[in-house]
């Protein structure tokens, strides 16, 4: 069901997320590029339309991308083809994906929020298995409420709008609260960076990015 829903969203997904996040999502994706070196093998899980993966490829990375949505993969393929860059892009579930060798970097943006509290640690463990020792995990997601009482209330109200829609469609659990640092540490990662994203300078914290290193 999630794959079909994302198929319908594929043509407008990036414009929608950029507008809804007040630019937080594309800014977070650009920040992640600093952790991706030329020549590195990078796996994007839930690649979507592929803008951040294309940025990695333009920086010289060797990109693999998987997604459960056929239309998302088709959009990503057209995007890579339009600039003459190659990538291994597949319609595949992460639990069915079997790479032939480990990756230097795994990127999973807005993926963990699709899973409930019991399944989410299994997803992180699965992603960890795709990395070489010392490899880097990059995650951006909604995280958990932070800051003042008003800030936490703003987080719940803001994300409640989007999660109501995705929950009704069976894509996500209802308003998941995720300790991204904790998930990585529990799976055997060292957390090297944690960035909080606000829509404006003194605005509420709405998204989080974490950088984990496989130990």
Order of alpha helices (4+ residues) and beta strands (2+ residues): alpha-alpha-alpha-beta-alpha-beta-alpha-beta-beta-alpha-beta-alpha-alpha-beta-beta
